[in-house]
Amino acid sequence: MGIHIGAQPNPIRKHQQLKDPQPLQSKSVATKIAKKNNRTIEEQIVHADNLTLMQSMPDETIDLIYVDPPFMTNTTRATTNGPNYNDKWAGGIEQYREFIKVRLIEMHRLLRNTGTIYVHVDPRVAHHVRLLLDEVFGVESFLNEIIWSYRTGGVSAKWFSRKHDTILAYAKCMGKHTFNTQRSGTYRTDGLKHDESGRPFKQTKKGRLYFHQDGPVVTDVWDIPFLSTVSLERTGYPTQKPEALLERIIRASSRSGDMIADFFCGSGTTLAVAKRMNRKWLGCDASPDAVEIAQARLDRIKIAVETA
Ligand SMILES: C[S@@+](CC[C@H](N)C(=O)[O-])C[C@H]1O[C@@H](n2cnc3c(N)ncnc32)[C@H](O)[C@@H]1O
């Protein structure tokens, strides 16, 4: 089990509690951990309301934040063998906006000047969260509105089936932020000539134009499959995201050894990928089930195998 800070209620009670957070005892616990670990809490999964944890952390200690907060679906999602995930908001959109905004302010403070934040939402709340990010990070710090397109079961007869999430990326300081261009996929080469060794090229006035060997540059529309029901990656956590999504984000916006945080870590997808990619990591979740699942997942990854 990860570190526990304060008593954690279920998500409904947790949201209601936000008006009256009780950070004092938690703060001292988190500060102790932070001091012990060289000013930041590294390689821990903290069981807490993330606001309490973040408020206890020093400025500018994180290189990359990815968060996948509740989407205000007003549902409880369950899996056959996993825990329930409750996303009901008695106070409606105003309560949701306030919940997100206070946390974005802390995340902005925690990021280093070279840092980037990715906020994963869905079309129900993307426009609200984007305006909040504009407010907290500044319109000039906007990097991308990434469309994660996937195909899952279930279609609608009343509108086009909603098969994408939105991931909003903002820099802490535009221009200073880390960004490594990503390439993936194949070029359209139909109708092109091929050279003596079979490589396709475009004939231009200046000569032959060859394609990059790693494929085209990745754009802001990402076609990454959702986890299948039988995927080996599945942990049983209802809102688990695919590792391939996090791999792309971590490769693009961090370097080996950087500190990566996910303050709504759920089953620990971000942390697992960060660990494998030789990054430092910090996770937090208010659900004891999530922390337990994430901790077990991280424990299974014994060695960091990749140096970026
Ligand atoms: C959409 S899920 C994250 C799923 C995760 N990306 C994954 O791949 O498993 C959102 C998580 O946020 C957690 N959460 C909600 N409110 C929180 C809060 N105030 N502090 C910490 N965690 C919170 C929930 O318990 C849930 O696990």
Ligand as a Chemical Component Dictionary entry (heavy atoms), coordinates in Angstrom:
data_LIG
# 
_chem_comp.id                   LIG 
_chem_comp.type                 NON-POLYMER 
_chem_comp.pdbx_formal_charge   0 
_chem_comp.three_letter_code    LIG 
# 
loop_
_chem_comp_atom.comp_id 
_chem_comp_atom.atom_id 
_chem_comp_atom.alt_atom_id 
_chem_comp_atom.type_symbol 
_chem_comp_atom.charge 
_chem_comp_atom.model_Cartn_x 
_chem_comp_atom.model_Cartn_y 
_chem_comp_atom.model_Cartn_z 
_chem_comp_atom.pdbx_ordinal 
LIG C1  C1  C 0  -10.158 8.911  -14.513 1  
LIG S1  S1  S 1  -9.411  8.213  -13.106 2  
LIG C2  C2  C 0  -7.690  8.107  -13.535 3  
LIG C3  C3  C 0  -7.356  6.863  -14.314 4  
LIG C4  C4  C 0  -5.882  6.710  -14.632 5  
LIG N1  N1  N 0  -5.456  7.665  -15.633 6  
LIG C5  C5  C 0  -5.545  5.310  -15.079 7  
LIG O1  O1  O 0  -4.972  5.117  -16.179 8  
LIG O2  O2  O -1 -5.852  4.375  -14.340 9  
LIG C6  C6  C 0  -9.450  9.550  -11.989 10 
LIG C7  C7  C 0  -8.924  9.242  -10.611 11 
LIG O3  O3  O 0  -8.934  10.436 -9.848  12 
LIG C8  C8  C 0  -9.142  10.060 -8.495  13 
LIG N2  N2  N 0  -9.531  11.269 -7.768  14 
LIG C9  C9  C 0  -10.697 11.948 -7.856  15 
LIG N3  N3  N 0  -10.651 13.028 -7.051  16 
LIG C10 C10 C 0  -9.439  13.036 -6.446  17 
LIG C11 C11 C 0  -8.795  13.886 -5.513  18 
LIG N4  N4  N 0  -9.392  14.987 -5.024  19 
LIG N5  N5  N 0  -7.529  13.582 -5.113  20 
LIG C12 C12 C 0  -6.904  12.489 -5.591  21 
LIG N6  N6  N 0  -7.475  11.648 -6.483  22 
LIG C13 C13 C 0  -8.716  11.915 -6.902  23 
LIG C14 C14 C 0  -10.175 8.958  -8.566  24 
LIG O4  O4  O 0  -10.158 8.163  -7.408  25 
LIG C15 C15 C 0  -9.732  8.224  -9.827  26 
LIG O5  O5  O 0  -8.900  7.134  -9.504  27 
# 
loop_
_chem_comp_bond.comp_id 
_chem_comp_bond.atom_id_1 
_chem_comp_bond.atom_id_2 
_chem_comp_bond.value_order 
_chem_comp_bond.pdbx_ordinal 
LIG C1  S1  SING 1  
LIG S1  C2  SING 2  
LIG S1  C6  SING 3  
LIG C2  C3  SING 4  
LIG C3  C4  SING 5  
LIG C4  N1  SING 6  
LIG C4  C5  SING 7  
LIG C5  O1  DOUB 8  
LIG C5  O2  SING 9  
LIG C6  C7  SING 10 
LIG C7  O3  SING 11 
LIG C7  C15 SING 12 
LIG O3  C8  SING 13 
LIG C8  N2  SING 14 
LIG C8  C14 SING 15 
LIG N2  C9  SING 16 
LIG N2  C13 SING 17 
LIG C9  N3  DOUB 18 
LIG N3  C10 SING 19 
LIG C10 C11 SING 20 
LIG C10 C13 DOUB 21 
LIG C11 N4  SING 22 
LIG C11 N5  DOUB 23 
LIG N5  C12 SING 24 
LIG C12 N6  DOUB 25 
LIG N6  C13 SING 26 
LIG C14 O4  SING 27 
LIG C14 C15 SING 28 
LIG C15 O5  SING 29 
# 
